[in-house]
């Protein structure tokens, strides 16, 4: 009848199972953060998920409507503008003066950011965002590998229970892949 909306969504069972694994993985990570008393909570993790998803979606929109080099240029312009707002925060300005001695790490980070932007936007131009997101879900596992292998020299990790992190991240990655299986199969 007029005025009624049909909101029927049909997903395969693998997608529901994947969503369940994803939620369990996020909860395991959240509980681990509470155990080691990090000042992070479930809302921070959920926010990070939604912000990243929004970024990937908007990146796809931008890469569909603009040329590749314009997307990259605009991305860096707005990244610079938003991060330069830190200068307006007094405590951040004071800490910046103290941290300037670590400029080599900043240069290394910015170089990696530039490379990552090129690598991230190119697949978004050529492939559906759901496929790129499913493949990108593997990224935390690579970060965990770096954490484990470089922590002795850099001392960057407080929580050294790598197996527990690996299990939570594996649940998330498998969940995302299962969630996107219909999309991934359509691409083949």
Long-range contacts (C-beta under 8 A, 24 or more apart in sequence): 11-182, 12-181, 12-182, 14-178, 14-179, 14-181, 14-182, 15-178, 15-179, 15-180, 15-181, 15-182, 17-178, 18-174, 18-175, 18-176, 18-177, 18-178, 18-179, 18-180, 18-181, 19-175, 19-178, 19-179, 20-175, 21-171, 21-172, 21-174, 21-175, 21-178, 22-171, 22-172, 22-175, 22-176, 22-179, 23-175, 24-171, 24-175, 25-168, 25-169, 25-170, 25-171, 25-172, 25-175, 26-168, 26-172, 28-164, 28-167, 28-168, 28-171, 29-165, 29-168, 29-169, 29-172, 32-159, 32-161, 32-164, 32-165, 32-168, 36-158, 36-159, 38-158, 38-159, 53-133, 56-124, 56-129, 56-132, 56-133, 56-136, 57-129, 59-120, 59-121, 59-124, 59-129, 60-124, 60-129, 60-132, 63-121, 63-124, 63-125, 64-125, 68-121, 68-122, 68-125, 71-121, 72-117, 72-118, 72-121, 75-117, 75-121, 76-114, 76-117, 79-113, 127-187, 128-183, 128-187, 130-180, 130-183, 130-184, 131-180, 131-183, 131-184, 131-187, 133-176, 133-180, 134-176, 134-177, 134-179, 134-180, 134-183, 134-184, 137-172, 137-173, 137-176, 137-177, 138-173, 140-169, 140-172, 140-173, 141-166, 141-169, 141-170, 141-173, 144-169
